[in-house]
Amino acid sequence: LVNSSLLLSTRLALVALAAFASTAVVGVYSVAIAVSELLSMTTIALESSAFHRIGSGDRLTSVSLTTRSIRHVVVLTCVGAAVTVPLTFLFLPSIVGPGYEQVPALVLALVPGVVAFAVWWAMHTFFVVRLDRSQVAARVAGVGIVLTAVLAFALVPVWGVWGAVVSSVVGNTVAAGLGLMRFRALAGVRVRDLVPGKAELDDYRALLA
């Protein structure tokens, strides 16, 4: 269920579009999903690189690295969006042709949901591996999947492609919020510990150096 959320968080709305909208609308949203998933690549890569230390390190190290990962995925996803959305606006028409003018706006609207899912994905190893409490992660993923599905089939017939966007963003955001609440309760971290700041800038300066 947890791994399925990686695919279902955006594709459930696509299924609703396939049921209630035209093939052209499905195609437009499919491209928007593909572009938004580029932003998730850094999230998946970061989580994979931190997996071993989060899963097998002592509790303090695991909490610290998970918290640090959460801050970094927020930065990387937002910076990625700031680069990707303008490039999509400039170059997508020449790549796929006319009819996809909505895609940059759709990608921009999907960004909050992508950031939320990135945050959720950054902490799931802590629940599943380090604490061996997969039921916590499964509940969070389940809430996100069910909420996305319900909203998609309720909103897509009324709002079309924008109903798909809203369902995905809300489902991911609620799941991330629940995950953060459980993470804070189990790890004992403060809200300000999860907010990116100077430490992340120093990390990137060190990396560039």
C-alpha distance (Angstrom), angle and dihedral (degrees) to the residues before:
residue distance angle dihedral
L1 . . .
V2 3.80 . .
N3 3.81 93.3 .
S4 3.81 91.3 43.8
S5 3.79 90.0 59.3
L6 3.81 88.1 67.5
L7 3.81 89.1 67.6
L8 3.80 102.7 25.9
S9 3.80 98.1 53.2
T10 3.82 90.7 82.1
R11 3.79 104.0 15.4
L12 3.80 97.0 61.9
A13 3.79 88.7 68.6
L14 3.81 88.5 48.4
V15 3.81 89.4 56.7
A16 3.81 89.5 52.4
L17 3.80 90.1 50.1
A18 3.79 90.3 50.7
A19 3.81 88.5 54.5
F20 3.80 99.1 45.2
A21 3.82 109.4 19.4
S22 3.77 138.4 58.4
T23 3.79 125.4 -86.4
A24 3.81 89.4 -110.5
V25 3.81 91.7 57.7
V26 3.80 90.5 47.9
G27 3.80 88.9 52.3
V28 3.79 93.3 50.3
Y29 3.80 92.7 49.4
S30 3.81 91.3 45.5
V31 3.81 90.0 58.2
A32 3.81 90.8 46.9
I33 3.81 89.7 52.3
A34 3.80 91.5 48.8
V35 3.81 91.4 52.5
S36 3.82 93.2 45.4
E37 3.80 90.4 50.7
L38 3.79 89.0 60.2
L39 3.80 85.1 68.3
S40 3.80 89.8 55.5
M41 3.79 93.6 57.5
T42 3.79 93.4 81.1
T43 3.80 89.1 48.3
I44 3.79 92.8 53.8
A45 3.80 92.1 43.9
L46 3.80 92.7 49.7
E47 3.81 92.7 47.6
S48 3.81 91.2 48.4
S49 3.80 92.9 50.3
A50 3.81 92.0 49.2
F51 3.83 95.2 41.6
H52 3.79 98.0 97.0
R53 3.81 97.2 46.6
I54 3.81 93.2 43.5
G55 3.79 92.4 47.1
S56 3.80 100.7 41.8
G57 3.80 106.8 23.5
D58 3.77 124.6 97.5
R59 3.79 115.5 -80.4
L60 3.80 95.6 -100.4
T61 3.81 92.3 51.2
S62 3.79 91.5 45.4
V63 3.80 93.3 50.8
S64 3.79 92.2 45.5
L65 3.81 94.2 49.5
T66 3.81 93.4 44.7
T67 3.80 90.3 51.1
R68 3.79 90.6 47.2
S69 3.80 90.7 48.6
I70 3.80 91.0 52.3
R71 3.81 90.9 53.9
H72 3.78 92.8 47.1
V73 3.81 96.5 48.8
V74 3.79 89.3 53.4
V75 3.81 90.4 53.2
L76 3.80 95.2 43.0
T77 3.80 94.5 46.5
C78 3.80 93.9 48.1
V79 3.81 93.1 45.9
G80 3.80 89.5 46.1
A81 3.79 90.0 52.7
A82 3.81 91.7 48.8
V83 3.81 88.3 56.4
T84 3.81 100.9 35.4
V85 3.82 100.9 47.7
P86 3.85 95.5 56.5
L87 3.82 90.7 44.1
T88 3.79 89.6 51.2
F89 3.79 90.2 51.0
L90 3.81 91.9 49.6
F91 3.80 103.3 40.4
L92 3.81 109.7 21.6
P93 3.85 95.1 82.2
S94 3.81 91.0 56.9
I95 3.82 91.4 47.3
V96 3.81 102.9 45.4
G97 3.79 102.3 15.1
P98 3.83 130.7 -130.3
G99 3.79 124.5 -23.0
Y100 3.80 97.6 56.9
E101 3.79 99.2 85.2
Q102 3.82 90.8 121.8
V103 3.79 94.4 59.5
P104 3.86 99.2 88.6
A105 3.82 91.2 50.1
L106 3.81 90.9 46.8
V107 3.81 91.9 49.6
L108 3.81 90.5 49.4
A109 3.81 90.2 50.3
L110 3.82 90.6 49.2
V111 3.82 93.4 53.0
P112 3.85 96.5 87.8
G113 3.79 89.1 53.8
V114 3.80 91.5 47.1
V115 3.81 90.4 51.4
A116 3.80 90.4 48.0
F117 3.80 92.5 50.2
A118 3.80 90.2 46.7
V119 3.80 89.6 55.5
W120 3.79 91.3 48.4
W121 3.80 92.9 47.9
A122 3.81 91.4 49.5
M123 3.80 91.6 60.7
H124 3.80 102.9 38.5
T125 3.83 93.9 87.3
F126 3.80 88.9 58.2
F127 3.81 90.8 56.5
V128 3.80 99.1 39.2
V129 3.82 103.3 37.0
R130 3.80 110.1 17.1
L131 3.81 97.6 41.1
D132 3.82 96.4 24.6
R133 3.79 88.1 -135.6
S134 3.76 101.0 130.4
Q135 3.80 90.2 157.1
V136 3.81 89.0 70.4
A137 3.79 92.2 54.3
A138 3.81 91.5 42.3
R139 3.80 92.0 53.9
V140 3.79 92.0 49.1
A141 3.81 91.8 47.8
G142 3.80 91.2 45.2
V143 3.80 93.1 53.0
G144 3.81 90.8 49.9
I145 3.81 93.7 48.0
V146 3.82 95.6 45.7
L147 3.81 93.8 44.5
T148 3.81 91.8 48.7
A149 3.82 91.7 49.3
V150 3.81 94.6 47.4
L151 3.79 93.4 47.0
A152 3.80 92.8 44.3
F153 3.79 94.6 54.6
A154 3.81 90.7 42.4
L155 3.81 98.7 46.1
V156 3.81 105.7 31.5
P157 3.84 94.0 68.7
V158 3.82 88.4 53.4
W159 3.82 105.1 34.0
G160 3.79 102.2 20.9
V161 3.78 115.5 -155.5
W162 3.82 92.3 0.4
G163 3.79 89.1 57.0
A164 3.80 86.7 56.8
V165 3.80 90.8 51.9
V166 3.81 93.5 48.5
S167 3.81 92.9 48.7
S168 3.80 92.8 51.1
V169 3.81 95.0 45.1
V170 3.80 94.5 46.0
G171 3.81 93.7 45.2
N172 3.80 92.7 50.1
T173 3.80 93.8 43.4
V174 3.80 94.5 50.5
A175 3.82 91.0 47.1
A176 3.82 91.3 49.5
G177 3.80 90.9 47.7
L178 3.80 91.9 52.2
G179 3.79 90.7 46.0
L180 3.80 92.1 51.0
M181 3.79 91.5 49.3
R182 3.81 91.0 53.7
F183 3.80 92.6 42.6
R184 3.80 92.3 52.0
A185 3.79 91.4 47.2
L186 3.82 94.2 48.4
A187 3.80 98.6 36.9
G188 3.79 99.7 35.9
V189 3.81 96.2 -131.6
R190 3.79 126.1 151.7
V191 3.80 125.7 -122.5
R192 3.80 91.3 -114.0
D193 3.82 89.4 55.7
L194 3.82 87.5 66.1
V195 3.81 96.5 51.0
P196 3.85 116.5 95.0
G197 3.77 116.1 -119.6
K198 3.80 145.5 139.9
A199 3.81 93.4 -32.9
E200 3.81 91.0 64.6
L201 3.82 91.9 48.3
D202 3.80 88.6 51.7
D203 3.81 89.6 51.1
Y204 3.79 91.9 55.2
R205 3.79 92.4 45.1
A206 3.80 89.3 53.2
L207 3.80 90.6 47.5
L208 3.80 92.4 51.3
A209 3.79 90.9 46.4
